[in-house]
């Protein structure tokens, strides 16, 4: 009878210790997976930001070209207006 009680106590203690260490291991594995997911998402956002920066740069160049064309057209228009008024 004493052996059964001692075996039950050791089994109970072993179960609790196993649960505690298993819980920590599971938490560590979960944290690792979450960290990997965050890194993946960060890579996607970083790539997207770089693509957007390139696009903004190209659009700025286009705007500069359009402004130059507008300035040229305004000058030509003013020249035509002066010729018309003569």
Order of alpha helices (4+ residues) and beta strands (2+ residues): alpha
